[in-house]
Amino acid sequence: MHDIKYAFVSLISTLEFRDVIDVAVLAYIIYILLKLIRETRAGQLVKGILLLVAGYFASSFLQLKNAVAPIIFTPSGILTFLR
């Protein structure tokens, strides 16, 4: 517990105003992008891409060689896996 407190205090002591502005600007840009994606059909596309990326990393982590399969998103919303 003492190490965590020491690490936090040392992090805060090295924090500069420029760092705070940098984080705030980056957070605002991410907020605007998420708001833009959520209000358009691009949100569905981003969800699909994130699903594919998550599947890729999961198969890499589990060392699965043939786990990546093409996915077709049907209009009814059901995922169809091809072999």
Backbone bond lengths (Angstrom), bond angles and torsions (degrees), N, CA, C in turn:
res aa  C-N    CA-C-N  psi(-1)  N-CA   C-N-CA  omega(-1)  CA-C   N-CA-C  phi
1 M - - - 1.452 - - 1.529 110.60 -
2 H 1.324 115.49 -37.49 1.460 120.29 -179.89 1.530 110.34 -64.01
3 D 1.345 117.25 -36.81 1.462 120.93 -179.71 1.521 111.35 -66.02
4 I 1.326 116.79 -38.78 1.456 120.28 178.98 1.521 110.57 -65.67
5 K 1.333 115.77 -42.45 1.463 120.22 178.99 1.525 110.22 -63.77
6 Y 1.334 117.40 -42.29 1.463 121.54 179.08 1.525 110.83 -64.23
7 A 1.337 117.40 -41.88 1.462 121.02 179.62 1.523 110.46 -64.31
8 F 1.334 117.24 -41.10 1.459 121.18 178.89 1.526 111.50 -64.74
9 V 1.306 117.23 -44.02 1.468 121.47 179.99 1.527 110.30 -65.21
10 S 1.328 117.62 -41.00 1.469 119.49 179.54 1.525 110.86 -68.58
11 L 1.323 117.76 -33.53 1.463 120.78 176.96 1.522 110.75 -67.15
12 I 1.313 117.07 -45.03 1.466 121.38 179.83 1.525 110.72 -65.75
13 S 1.305 117.93 -35.85 1.465 119.90 -177.94 1.524 112.03 -70.30
14 T 1.334 117.87 -24.91 1.461 120.09 178.92 1.530 112.66 -94.54
15 L 1.321 117.61 -1.85 1.461 122.30 -178.75 1.523 110.26 -73.29
16 E 1.320 115.06 131.58 1.454 120.76 179.52 1.526 109.75 -113.02
17 F 1.321 116.30 164.77 1.458 121.94 179.28 1.526 110.79 -61.58
18 R 1.314 116.05 -36.15 1.459 121.51 178.56 1.535 111.12 -60.94
19 D 1.322 117.87 -37.86 1.455 122.07 177.95 1.526 111.55 -64.70
20 V 1.317 116.07 -40.91 1.464 120.99 179.50 1.528 110.35 -64.07
21 I 1.332 116.98 -43.18 1.464 121.64 178.00 1.532 109.96 -63.61
22 D 1.325 117.48 -41.30 1.459 122.04 179.56 1.531 111.12 -60.61
23 V 1.312 117.33 -46.12 1.464 121.50 179.43 1.524 110.53 -66.15
24 A 1.309 117.38 -40.16 1.465 120.53 -179.75 1.525 111.65 -64.74
25 V 1.326 117.72 -43.29 1.463 121.22 179.42 1.529 110.28 -65.43
26 L 1.317 117.09 -43.77 1.459 120.91 178.67 1.528 111.75 -63.47
27 A 1.315 117.55 -40.92 1.460 121.29 177.66 1.524 110.90 -63.68
28 Y 1.323 117.45 -39.53 1.464 121.27 178.88 1.531 111.07 -65.95
29 I 1.324 116.97 -41.78 1.463 120.39 178.76 1.526 110.51 -63.88
30 I 1.317 117.67 -43.50 1.463 120.93 177.84 1.521 110.42 -63.65
31 Y 1.323 118.06 -39.64 1.465 122.16 177.81 1.521 110.98 -61.06
32 I 1.318 117.28 -45.32 1.462 121.42 -179.55 1.531 110.22 -64.49
33 L 1.326 117.22 -42.78 1.467 120.19 179.16 1.527 111.64 -63.91
34 L 1.325 116.99 -42.78 1.465 119.84 178.43 1.518 111.52 -65.01
35 K 1.316 116.62 -38.45 1.457 120.75 177.93 1.524 110.83 -65.20
36 L 1.324 117.12 -40.82 1.456 122.17 178.16 1.523 111.17 -64.78
37 I 1.314 116.72 -43.69 1.467 120.99 -179.67 1.522 110.78 -67.08
38 R 1.307 117.09 -40.53 1.460 120.93 -177.44 1.524 112.39 -65.93
39 E 1.307 117.12 -30.38 1.462 121.41 -176.47 1.524 113.35 -88.92
40 T 1.324 118.51 1.38 1.459 121.41 -179.25 1.524 110.11 -128.33
41 R 1.317 115.39 177.96 1.459 119.76 177.14 1.514 111.38 -75.15
42 A 1.308 116.80 -8.20 1.458 120.16 178.45 1.525 111.04 -64.42
43 G 1.308 117.16 -20.71 1.464 120.58 178.03 1.511 111.97 -61.00
44 Q 1.321 116.93 -39.91 1.459 120.80 177.32 1.515 110.66 -65.11
45 L 1.311 116.71 -40.09 1.463 121.17 178.87 1.526 110.83 -64.00
46 V 1.316 116.62 -43.85 1.463 120.71 -179.87 1.532 110.33 -64.40
47 K 1.329 117.60 -40.65 1.466 120.57 177.42 1.522 110.73 -61.39
48 G 1.321 117.52 -41.57 1.459 120.83 178.54 1.513 112.34 -64.87
49 I 1.321 116.35 -42.72 1.464 120.34 178.63 1.521 110.36 -64.46
50 L 1.337 117.07 -42.96 1.463 119.97 178.38 1.525 111.50 -63.23
51 L 1.332 117.33 -35.99 1.463 120.84 176.96 1.523 110.71 -64.25
52 L 1.327 117.33 -43.42 1.463 120.65 178.11 1.531 111.71 -64.44
53 V 1.324 116.67 -42.81 1.464 120.44 179.62 1.521 110.56 -64.89
54 A 1.338 116.91 -42.02 1.471 120.09 178.44 1.527 110.70 -63.45
55 G 1.333 117.25 -40.39 1.462 120.53 177.03 1.510 112.35 -63.73
56 Y 1.322 116.13 -39.51 1.459 120.31 178.21 1.533 111.27 -63.34
57 F 1.348 116.72 -47.38 1.460 119.69 -179.32 1.525 111.80 -67.36
58 A 1.327 116.99 -35.77 1.465 119.74 177.47 1.518 110.64 -65.41
59 S 1.331 117.65 -42.89 1.461 119.61 179.40 1.527 111.37 -68.92
60 S 1.328 117.38 -33.64 1.466 119.74 175.81 1.523 111.14 -68.01
61 F 1.328 116.50 -42.40 1.464 120.88 -179.79 1.523 111.38 -63.84
62 L 1.335 116.47 -39.55 1.462 121.38 -179.24 1.523 112.40 -86.71
63 Q 1.328 116.40 1.87 1.459 123.87 179.07 1.525 111.91 55.81
64 L 1.321 115.81 46.74 1.454 122.23 176.93 1.527 107.83 -95.28
65 K 1.330 116.91 126.27 1.461 119.69 -173.97 1.524 112.68 -88.18
66 N 1.314 118.13 -35.19 1.461 120.94 -175.43 1.522 111.94 -113.46
67 A 1.306 117.18 29.55 1.461 120.14 -174.78 1.517 113.33 -86.46
68 V 1.319 117.58 -17.78 1.455 119.56 -177.23 1.524 108.47 -81.69
69 A 1.315 116.69 116.01 1.463 122.57 -179.95 1.513 108.83 -123.40
70 P 1.320 117.42 145.04 1.471 118.85 176.18 1.528 110.42 -62.12
71 I 1.298 116.27 142.05 1.456 121.43 -179.55 1.522 108.20 -118.59
72 I 1.310 116.56 131.85 1.461 121.38 176.35 1.522 107.46 -112.10
73 F 1.322 116.57 125.12 1.450 121.56 177.49 1.529 107.72 -91.97
74 T 1.302 116.45 107.29 1.460 120.83 -177.96 1.522 109.69 -79.36
75 P 1.327 117.81 159.53 1.473 120.22 -179.55 1.523 113.56 -58.80
76 S 1.337 117.10 -26.99 1.458 118.70 -179.36 1.525 111.82 -78.61
77 G 1.325 116.72 -6.01 1.456 119.81 177.85 1.506 113.99 92.14
78 I 1.330 117.64 2.30 1.456 121.40 -179.40 1.527 108.58 -87.83
79 L 1.317 115.91 135.80 1.456 120.40 177.94 1.529 108.95 -82.12
80 T 1.317 116.44 132.45 1.447 121.22 176.88 1.520 107.56 -116.01
81 F 1.308 116.45 122.74 1.455 121.47 179.80 1.519 109.00 -98.62
82 L 1.320 117.09 130.36 1.455 122.21 177.72 1.520 109.60 -98.60
83 R 1.311 115.80 148.44 1.472 120.19 176.10 1.490 110.03 -111.22
